[in-house]
Amino acid sequence: MTATDLTPRPGAAPVGRMLLAQTALETRMLLRNGEQLLLTVVIPTVLLVLFSAVDVVAVDGPGKRVDFLAPGLLALAVMSTAFTGQAIATGFERRYGVLKRLGATPLPRWALLTAKTGCVLVTELLQVLLLSGIALALGWSPHGNPLAVLLLLVLGTAAFSGLGLLMAGTLRAEATLAGANLVFILLLLAGGVVVPLAKFPDAVRPVLELLPISALSDGLRSVLQLGGGTPWADLGILAVWSVLGLAAAARFFRWE
Amino acid sequence: MHADPAVEVTGLVKRYGDKIAVDGLDLAIARGTVTAVLGPNGAGKTTTVETCEGYRRPDAGTVRVLGLDPVAQAAQLRPRIGVMLQSGGVYAGARALEMLQHTAKLYANPLPVGPLAERLGLDSCGRTPYRRLSGGQQQRLALAMAVVGRPELVFLDEPTAGLDPQARRATWELVSELRAAGVTVVLTTHQMDEAEQLADDVAIIDRGRVITQGSPDELRGSEAQLRFDGPAGLDLAGLRKVLPDTAVVAEPTPGSYRVEGALDAALLAAVTGWCAEAGVMPDKLAVQRRSLEDVFLDLTGRELR
């Protein structure tokens, strides 16, 4: 047995190094998790290819089917990672004492949350590249200002992250697992992702339009499909959800 | 060497709803020592330790760890302490070595990960995901994570619970080396032999207070007792008649007998003579000092809680 020099030499690593290490670890954990990949990669890809090729949902607006579907599935990709995936992963980290144990290391809490955001952004970048590549191969012709698209994706990420962390930090892990998946399915169907909101009755449509997924898919579509200017109304809805979600998460999140 | 204690808890009170978990607890732990915190389940051990680690805010009283307030000065304290929780603390999908390496990256001068993993027997399961490690491997990983940052003070919550004898020995060796290197170690345990072997100081907690604290030697006292096993329910009144009045006779658990008082050869002869009369073979007959377990049971009672 080799002797180990256990003489105390305490100290925290530079915060940049901690942040990088934590982001890399969180991202590896996500990419290694089969269920997460199903949610973030397989489902959006299958929906994009299937509904572009087969006429099972009636699409809206000018251009090919893929011109309607691609923005919706980019919105779904953001929701799958920032909300569903992050909520489930964080819920189980809380349950298994990972958040508690990390709380006793020099890693500050803000750095842990920043690392989670970094992990979400890296995953979203991979999703956007993959889905855009497939959409372009299917004949997608995107329009509009890329900066407006970026702004929508960032605000959408903030809105869904706040809601995902709120769920993960307040409910039991199993409840988060069930709830986050249920919300994913409901918002996929009723949030303008693949089914145009115009198909819903007039009575419910104004309510559905206020959902973060509707604002994100509608905003992306107004730019990418229709070539419109910056969709301030949709950005406003996402900003309100971001403020409410993140504030509630900050207030009610329980680390244990 | 610092004169001020590594841990100083004064009048700590912690409630969970109506339930009082810690009830005016005082505890001082000297630097560079190994202190074992003993107590029945629910006595307040983990709550006390977790308050020192900064996880809980005291309802009353003060806690100082390395001279710092664990809640208000957490950022200064955390790099200097190592923590082993009773369970969990690792991503289910993380591999053992990956998690240890990651923990090392959070500290300025970590121990080399390879040799540490090797000495705790984690090298063979280094690529195994945490959820598929055995309970003992999970425990050893948690221990490695507690020391990898080269802390001044480590808190180990039941570090050998569920370990096989080899792993327990490896853990004991590491604790002894930590002490030799000047690290303060605070551990909670239910294993009295562990406390006797490792600890300079033992604090027994019951019902949210420290009811006694001292070295294992001090707590065991100098007085010897005579013990033997036999059939349960022997006629102790009869035994008392043949012994001096100063002798105290008891059957603390059925079939296990103790005689305390001025022990000498005559008293021993009287006990064995009485056994012979009764036709009882005194099994495991011994004259020895009280064990730490005797002290513990005498202080905290024998009934289950």
Interface residues (C-beta under 8 A of the other chain):
Chain A: M1 T2 A3 T4 D5 L6 T7 P8 R9 P10 G11 A12 A13 P14 R17 M18 A21 Q22 L25 R28 M29 R32 N33 F92 E93 Y96 G97 V98 K100 R101 G103 A104 T105 P106 L107 P108 E256
Chain B: E53 G54 Y55 A75 R78 P79 R80 I81 V83 L85 S87 G88 G89 V90 Y91 A92 G93 A94 E98 H102 T103 K105 L106 Y107 A108 N109 L111 P115 L116 E118 R119 M145 V147 G149 R150 P151 E152 E173 E177 L178 A180 A181 G182 V183
